[in-house]
Amino acid sequence: MANTEKVRLNKYLSETGICSRRDADKLIEEGKVVVNGKIAEPGMRVNDLDRIEVEGKPCARREKKVVLAYYKPVGVTCTEKDKHAQVTIKDVLDYPVRVTYAGRLDRDSEGLLLMTNDGDLINGLMRAANYHEKEYLVRVNKPMSREFLKKMSEGVMLKELKVKTRPCFVKEESKFVFRIILTQGLNRQIRRMCKECGYTVVNIRRVRVANIMLGDLEPGKIRPVVGSELKELYYNVQQSAAKGESGKNREELIAKAHGKDFSSQKRRTATAANDSRGKKHIGNSETSYRSGGRPGALGNAGRSGSRPKTVPGNKRQD
């Protein structure tokens, strides 16, 4: 049944899953959106009865909101249009509703990728000002020093991007593996940070986005995000957007919560949870490498369903 409620065109496009509102505004400004045979104008209102085309292709009606947790394998590129990419998300993700990624993972990284047709959710998760947490397990090419971990946590000046990264939580998991929680998403951020500190990244696995965990999901598999987990995700996005706290205050809040509480074990971490299961995962990740895991892999680390408690009011490719 057609939805006859009139909404702004950029919102409509975001609700179809084509793109975020910001990208929709760009498409409209560039004259790439046509409504009922005429080039669309910014701010116009439409509904499902209107004939809408984007870059010459008919726009589907708004679908019911869908949010998926997808384990992106190494080698898959987060793009739908790059002709130079050997394998894209579109090639490997078969789902009846058109969805797109809410925050990228580079081709050589693996792990949790949120896929959805909700443009507002995508925009909310990717806005750096919203300070959403993203958690990773990272393997580097040589044993880590205390100086390296300290520098990574305090923020690293990225010469290529001419920006210093935000303070973040960093914790050693084994001789070559560390856990890092970011609240921003600069291009290839973790790899650039490690490079500036004299280390080379061997493997990156994202194990959490906001409150959504990778859990026991296998590479290439998806699971719907539903129920209380989905409600918490939307609540986090809405709250972080509404609070409007200053970046400085939020950085201090995050650093205090993660830096002090984690180091003094006042919080339950995924490591502790896995240790209670016989140290099969993160707490013994070095053993995973030695016991036949593929080169560069992180073994079973990061597949636990537990997670560090997020800081209230906590953004893309890492």
C-alpha positions in Angstrom: 0.0 0.0 0.0 1.3 3.4 -1.0 2.3 5.8 1.8 0.6 9.1 1.1 2.3 11.1 3.9 4.2 14.0 2.3 7.8 14.3 3.5 10.8 16.4 2.4 12.5 14.8 -0.6 15.8 14.3 1.1 14.1 12.5 3.9 12.2 10.3 1.4 15.4 9.3 -0.4 17.0 8.4 2.9 14.0 6.3 3.9 14.3 4.3 0.7 17.9 3.4 1.7 19.4 5.1 -1.3 21.6 7.4 0.7 21.8 9.7 3.7 19.9 13.0 3.8 23.2 14.9 3.3 24.0 12.9 0.2 20.4 13.3 -1.0 20.8 17.1 -0.8 23.9 16.9 -3.0 22.1 14.8 -5.6 19.2 17.2 -5.6 21.5 20.2 -5.9 23.3 18.5 -8.8 20.0 18.0 -10.7 20.2 14.2 -10.5 16.8 13.8 -9.0 13.6 14.0 -11.1 10.1 14.1 -9.6 7.1 13.5 -11.9 9.2 14.3 -15.0 10.7 17.6 -13.6 14.1 18.2 -12.0 13.6 18.3 -8.3 14.0 21.4 -6.1 15.5 21.5 -2.6 12.9 21.3 0.1 10.0 19.9 -2.0 7.7 17.4 -0.4 6.8 14.0 -1.9 5.1 10.7 -1.2 4.8 7.2 -2.7 2.4 8.4 -5.3 5.1 10.6 -6.9 7.3 9.2 -9.7 10.9 9.7 -8.5 14.1 9.0 -10.4 17.6 9.2 -9.1 20.4 9.4 -11.7 17.9 8.0 -14.3 16.8 5.1 -12.2 13.3 4.7 -10.6 13.2 5.1 -6.9 11.6 2.3 -4.9 8.9 3.0 -2.4 9.9 3.3 1.2 10.4 -0.1 2.8 9.9 -1.2 6.4 13.0 -0.3 8.4 15.7 -3.0 8.4 18.9 -3.1 10.4 21.4 -6.0 9.8 24.6 -7.0 11.5 27.0 -8.3 8.8 30.5 -9.9 9.2 32.4 -8.3 6.3 35.3 -10.6 5.3 38.7 -9.4 4.3 38.8 -8.5 0.6 35.3 -7.1 0.3 35.1 -3.3 -0.6 32.4 -1.1 1.0 31.2 0.4 -2.3 28.4 -0.2 -4.8 29.8 1.7 -7.8 33.6 1.4 -7.9 34.4 -0.5 -11.1 38.0 -1.1 -9.9 36.8 -3.0 -6.8 37.2 -6.8 -7.3 34.5 -7.7 -4.8 31.9 -5.3 -3.4 29.2 -5.4 -0.7 26.6 -5.6 -3.5 28.3 -8.7 -4.9 28.3 -10.7 -1.6 25.3 -9.5 0.3 22.0 -11.0 -0.9 19.0 -9.5 0.9 15.5 -8.9 -0.4 15.5 -5.3 0.8 18.0 -2.8 -0.5 20.4 -1.8 2.3 23.6 0.1 2.6 26.4 0.4 5.2 26.3 2.7 8.2 30.0 3.3 8.4 32.7 1.7 6.3 35.4 -0.9 6.9 38.3 -0.8 4.5 38.9 -3.7 2.1 41.7 -5.2 4.2 39.8 -5.1 7.5 37.1 -7.5 8.7 34.3 -7.6 11.2 31.0 -5.9 12.1 29.3 -3.8 9.5 25.8 -2.4 10.2 23.6 -2.5 7.1 20.3 -0.7 6.9 17.8 1.1 4.7 17.3 3.8 7.3 19.1 6.9 6.0 18.5 8.8 9.3 20.2 6.0 11.2 23.1 6.0 8.8 23.5 9.7 9.2 23.3 9.5 13.0 25.9 6.8 13.3 28.4 8.4 10.9 28.3 11.9 12.4 31.6 12.4 14.2 30.0 14.8 16.6 27.8 12.0 18.0 30.8 10.1 19.5 29.5 6.6 18.9 31.9 4.0 20.0 33.4 1.5 17.6 35.6 -1.3 19.1 38.4 -3.2 17.3 40.9 -5.9 17.9 44.2 -5.1 16.1 47.2 -7.3 15.4 50.5 -5.6 14.6 53.8 -6.8 13.2 55.9 -6.7 16.4 55.6 -6.8 20.2 54.0 -3.6 21.6 55.7 -1.3 24.0 54.1 0.7 26.8 55.1 3.9 24.9 53.2 2.7 21.9 50.0 2.0 23.8 50.2 5.3 25.7 50.7 7.3 22.5 47.9 5.6 20.8 45.5 6.3 23.7 46.5 10.0 24.0 46.0 10.7 20.4 48.3 10.6 17.3 49.1 13.4 14.9 48.3 12.1 11.4 50.6 14.1 9.1 48.8 12.9 5.9 45.4 14.1 7.2 46.8 17.0 9.2 44.7 16.1 12.2 45.3 14.7 15.7 43.1 11.7 16.7 40.9 11.9 19.7 42.0 10.4 23.0 40.7 6.8 23.1 40.7 3.6 25.1 43.6 1.2 24.3 44.3 -2.1 26.0 46.9 -4.8 25.4 45.4 -8.2 24.8 48.5 -10.2 24.0 52.0 -9.6 22.8 50.9 -8.5 19.3 47.2 -7.7 19.8 45.5 -4.7 21.3 41.9 -3.6 21.8 41.0 0.0 20.8 37.7 1.9 21.1 37.3 4.9 18.8 34.7 7.7 18.7 35.6 9.0 15.3 36.2 7.5 11.8 39.0 9.0 9.9 40.0 7.3 6.7 42.1 4.2 7.6 42.5 5.7 11.0 44.0 2.8 12.9 46.4 1.9 10.2 47.6 5.5 10.0 47.9 5.8 13.8 50.0 2.6 14.0 52.2 3.7 11.1 53.0 7.0 12.8 54.0 5.1 15.9 56.4 2.8 13.9 54.1 -0.3 13.7 52.4 -2.0 10.8 48.9 -3.4 11.1 48.6 -7.1 10.1 44.8 -7.5 10.8 41.9 -5.4 12.1 38.6 -6.9 13.3 35.7 -4.6 14.3 33.8 -6.3 17.1 31.3 -3.6 18.2 29.5 -0.6 16.9 27.6 1.4 19.6 25.7 -1.4 21.4 25.8 -3.9 18.6 28.3 -6.8 19.0 29.8 -9.0 16.4 29.3 -11.9 18.8 29.5 -15.4 17.2 28.7 -14.2 13.7 30.8 -16.0 11.0 32.5 -14.2 8.1 30.0 -13.5 5.3 27.0 -14.1 7.5 24.2 -11.6 8.5 21.7 -11.5 11.4 18.8 -9.1 11.9 19.1 -6.6 14.7 15.8 -6.7 16.5 14.0 -6.3 19.8 15.7 -4.6 22.8 19.0 -4.5 20.9 17.5 -2.5 18.1 15.7 -0.2 20.5 18.9 0.5 22.4 20.7 1.4 19.2 18.0 3.9 18.2 17.9 5.3 21.7 21.7 5.8 21.7 21.6 7.6 18.3 18.7 9.8 19.4 20.2 10.7 22.8 23.7 11.5 21.4 22.2 13.7 18.8 20.0 15.5 21.2 22.5 16.1 24.0 24.8 18.4 22.1 27.6 18.1 24.6 30.9 19.7 23.7 33.5 17.5 22.1 36.0 18.4 24.9 33.6 17.4 27.7 32.7 14.1 26.0 36.4 13.3 25.3 37.1 13.7 29.0 34.1 11.6 29.9 35.1 8.8 27.6 38.8 8.9 28.6 37.9 8.8 32.3 35.4 6.0 32.0 37.5 3.8 29.7 41.0 4.8 30.8 40.6 4.5 34.6 37.8 2.1 35.0 39.1 -0.4 32.5 42.7 -0.4 33.8 41.5 -0.8 37.4 39.1 -3.6 36.3 36.1 -1.8 37.8 34.2 -2.6 34.6 33.5 -6.0 33.1 35.2 -6.3 29.7 34.9 -8.8 26.9 38.3 -10.2 27.9 37.0 -11.0 31.4 33.9 -12.6 30.0 36.0 -14.8 27.7 38.5 -15.7 30.4 35.6 -17.0 32.5 34.9 -19.4 29.6 38.3 -21.0 29.9 40.5 -18.3 28.3 39.6 -19.6 24.8 39.2 -16.2 23.1 40.6 -12.7 23.7 42.5 -13.5 26.9 44.4 -16.2 25.0 44.5 -14.7 21.6 48.2 -15.4 21.1 47.4 -19.1 21.5 44.9 -18.8 18.7 47.6 -17.7 16.4 49.8 -20.6 17.3 47.2 -23.2 17.1 46.5 -23.1 13.4 44.6 -19.9 12.8 45.2 -18.4 9.4 48.1 -15.9 9.1 47.1 -12.4 10.2 43.9 -13.5 11.7 42.7 -12.7 15.2 41.6 -16.2 16.0 38.4 -16.2 18.0 39.1 -12.9 19.7 36.2 -10.5 19.6 33.4 -13.0 19.1 32.1 -12.9 22.6 28.6 -11.6 23.1 29.7 -9.5 26.1 31.0 -5.9 25.7 32.4 -3.0 27.8 29.6 -0.8 29.0 29.3 2.2 26.7 29.5 5.8 27.8 26.3 7.8 27.3 26.4 10.0 24.3 29.1 8.5 22.4 31.1 8.0 13.7 33.2 5.5 9.1 36.0 3.8 7.6 38.8 2.7 9.9 
